[in-house]
Structure formats: C-alpha cells, structure tokens
C-alpha cells in the first residue's frame, strides 16, 4: 500500500514563504526605532572630539571604537541612522508621488501630453542615475537637502513608467467606462478610481527602492557630496575610514549598518510582492 506523505501545515508553509519578509521587517523597524531614539540611547555626543582617545579599538568604553578625531563610532552610527533613513524615505516617497502623478496623467490624457511627458521621462532615463545625481549634487553644492533634490531629479522616471503602465491597464476596465457613463469628471475618476488601484505594485517598488535610495545617498556622501562635516552619516563615516586598514572598525560598522538596512528593505519588498500575488496567497 502506497503511503501518501502529508503536506506541511499551513503555518509552516507561510513561515517558509514569508519568514524572510518578517525578518527584514524586524530589521527595518529596529533601525527606525534606533533613529528615533538616537539622542537618548547614544552614550556620547556624535560630534564630541577627544584627540586623546583617537583610533581606539572596540572596548567597554567605546563599543565600536573611535575615529581619527576620537569621536565615538557607536554614537555617530546611531545618529547617522536618522539622516540616512530620512533621506532615503524622502527621496523615494517624493519620487513616487511625482512620478506616479506624471505617469497617470500621461496615460489618462494621451495625445501630445502622453508623448511629451514620456519623452521627458526617456530623456532622464538616458543618463546613469548615479552619474546624473552626482553632477546635479556637485552643481547645487554640498548638503543633505541638495543631495536629496539631486536624487529626486533622477528618481521619479521609474515610477512614471510604472504608473503609466498601470493606469493604462485600469483605464480599459469596465468600472472606468461605467464611471464615465455616469458623468463623473475625469479628475475624479483619476483620483478616486484609477490611482488607488495602482497602489499595490507601486508599494512593492517603493519598498524595494528604499534600500537603493539609502545606498545611493551613502555613495554620494562617500564621494564628499552628501553631508557637511562633522555631520554623522553612514557614507561619510565609511569614507573617513577607507584608508585605515588596521583601524577596521571605523569603516566596517557603518558599512554593516548600510548592508543590514538594504537587506531588510529588500526582504520586505520581496515578501510584499509575494503577498500581493493572488496565486501566492492561496498557497
């Protein structure tokens, strides 16, 4: 008699499928809490200089050691989370709002509006994002706000492309035709019916893009265009320790912070994408 193996319990299948997403969400939530509570949980002031304690290795006094000016790396890491996370969220959220609005308007208006807006999108997409952001940031000057503006210029086209594609799909649905027949104004149909139905895929792209935005902001800071010294920011902290081979802790801990945040957002985005997939939710 053939024995049919029992299928795994449903909770085990869900854990196997969404376990990395919960793990990534825990990392993200932890870093958000750290960023919020940084002024109260950091043992030292982030910019406090103590040249007598410069380049000390990790110890009970300085958990992650000190940098070339004797500043506590752990305290600067905690405060750097505030700037890195806020910059990443600002770029992605503003880029998503601007790009989705442009793409949805292009899909709804069609004609020369569609042609003009999409050609503008293609023009921005012709340049490598990091190179264009680097050039704009250099032209605007050093500073977090200027870096965010430079990144925003190159961040919206991907959302415009996705928003237009999703809006074109929704525009052909029967509920849009019914709303048109009922006499609803175009802007009401666009805002109340079409745009809410495009939020799922956009939410996935936003979640996946947050890690990329934080990494790009850190890269610009590493090149000297992100923040004004002595502000604590992960990319600039890595840059300060790039030549300190023996004092590995100066660059290693900020680099690990960037790694964990990017991995956390990527896991969250993958899990959200699987959850929004109707076939995946039934498994």
N, C-alpha and C positions, 0 to 999 in steps of 0.2 A: 504494500500500500504506500502510495507516494504521500509524503508529508509536505504540506504547503506552508512555507515559512510565514509567520505572522508579520504583518507590516509594522514598522516602527510607530510608536504612539504619536499622536498629532503634535503634542507639545515638543517632542524630541525633533520632529521634522521642522517645526517652526524655529526651534533653537538653533538647529543646524543652518537654517536659511537666514535667520535674522540675527544670529549671535554676533557676527562682526559689526552689524549696524548698531546694536546696543553697546558694544564695546567702544565703537567710535563715538557714539553719542555721549557715553560717560566721559571720554577724554575731552570732548568739546565743552561739556557742562563744567567739568573740573577747571578748565582753563578760563572759562568765563567767570566763574566764582573767584578764581585767583586774581583775575584782572580787576574785579570789583573790590575785593578785599585787600589788594596790594598795600595800600597805605597803612593798614592796621596789622598786617601779618609779617611785613618785611622787618628784619631785625635792625637794619641800618637805613639811613637816608641814601637814596640811589646815587646822589652826586657828592656824597661826603668823601673828601680826599684825605688820605693818610699815607704820606710817602714812606713812613717808617714801616708800613705793613704791605708794601708793594710786592706783587707776584708771589704771594704766599699760597702754598698748595691747600687743597680742601682740608679742613680741620673742624673741631667742635666750635671754634670761634667764628670761622668763616666756612660755612658748609660747602660752598662751591669755590672757595679760594678768593683771591683778589686779583685785580688787573694791574696795569702798569702804573696807575696813579693811586693804588691802594684802596680802590673802591670795592665794596663787597659785590661779587658777581651774582650771588643769590638774590640780593635786594634789587639789583638792576634788572635781573631776569624777570622778577615779579612785576616790576613797574613797566618793563618793556612789553609785557603782555597787554597792557592797557592800550598802548599806541598801536601795536601790530594788529590786534584784533579789531580795534575801532576803525583803522584804516581799511582793513580787508572788508569788513561789513559795509562801510560807507561806499567803497568803490563798487561792490557787487550789487548792493541794493539800488543805488542811484543809476548804475548802468543798466540794471534790469528794468527799472521804471522807464527810463528814457528810451532804451532800445525796443521794449515791448510796445510802447506808445507809437513809436515811429513805424515799426513793422505792421502793427494792427491798422493804423491809419492808411498805410500804403496798400494793404490788402483790401480794405473796405472802399477806398476812394477809386482805386485802379487808375487807368489812364496815365496822364503825364505825372500825376502825383506819385503813383507807384514807380514809374520809370525814374523820376528824379531822385526819390529817396533811396531806391535800391542802387542806383549808380553811385550815390554818395557813400552808401554802405560798402560797395565794392571798392571804392577809392581808398577808404580807410583800411580795408582788409588787405590791400595790396602790399602794405608795409608790415614787416615783422613787428608784433606788438611791443616787445621789449625795446627794440631799437627806436620806434616812434615815441614811446613813452620816455625813453632816455633823452631823446632830442628835445621834447617838449619840456621835460623837467629841467634840463640844462638851460633852456631859454627863459623859463619862468623864475629860476633861482632855487636855492636850497631851502627846504622847509617842508613839513608834513602836508600842509594844505596844498602847496604847489604840486607835490608828488601825487597826491590824490587826484587833483584836477588833471594832471598829465595822464594818469592811468585811466581816468574816466573817459578821456577822448578816444582811447583805443579799446575800451571795454564794451561799449554799447552795441557794436555791429553784430556780434554773435547772437545777442538777444533779439535784435531787429530781424535777423534772418529766421530765427525760430518762431518769433511772434507772428511774422507774416505767414509762414507755412501753416501754423496752427489756425490762424484767423481765416485763411483760405479754405481750410477743411470745414471750419464751423460755419462759414458764410454759405456753404452749399447745403446745410442741413435744413430739414423741414421746419424746425421751430423758428429759424430766422425768416423763412418765407411767410410763416403764419404771423409773426410779429409785424412784418412789412404790410401784409394784407390788413391787419387790424389798425394800421395807421400810426404805429409808433415811429417817432422821429429817429433818423439814422444814429445820432449820437447816443440816444437812449438804448437802442439795440446794441450798439458797440460796447457801451459801458456796463449795461445790466445783463447782457446775454452772452455776447461773444467773448469778452475778456475773462470773465470768471471761469469759462470752460477751457481756457488755455493755461490755467494756473498749475495743473499737475506737472506737465513736462518742464514748465519754467521753474517750478520749485526744485526739481531734480537738478537742473542746470545751475541754479543758484547755489545749492548745497555743494555740488562738486566744484564750483568755481571759487568758493570762499578760500579753500586751501591754496588754489593757484594765485589768487589775489594777494594773500599774505606772503606767499613765496616771492611774488614779483616785487612787492613793496620792500621786502627784505633785501632782494637783489639790488634794487635801486639805492637803498641805504648802504649796502656793501660797497657800491661804487662811489659813495660820497654825495648822493643827491637826495637822500631821504630825509634826514633829520639834521638839525643844527646841534653840534656838540655843546654841552655834555648830555643831551637828552638820551635816555635809555631806550634803545630799540634793538631788537634781536639781530638784524642785518648789520648794523654798525658795530655791535659787540663782536660779531664774527670777524668783521674787518679789522678790529683792533687786535685780535689775537691770531691773525692769519700767518704772521711770521714768527710767532712764539711757539716753536716746536716743543721745547721742553716744558713750557708752561701751557700744556694742552687744555687745561680747564677753562682758559679764557675764551676760547672759541668753541670748545666741544659742547658745553652746556647750552648756550644759545642755539647752536645747530641742532641739538637734540630737541629743544623746545619747538623749533620750526618743523622738524620731522614729525613729532607727535601730533601737532595741530593739523598738518596737511593730511596725515594718515587718518586722523579722526574724522575730518570732513569728507574724505573720500569714502570711508566705510559708511558714513551716514548717507551720502548720496547714492551709493550702490544699494543700500537697504531700502531707501525711499523709492528708488526706481523699481525694485522688485515688488514692493508693497503695492505700488500703483498699477502694476501689471495684473489685469484680471485673471489671467491664467496662473500666475504665480501665487495669488492669494487663495486659490482654491486647493493648492497642494498641501 
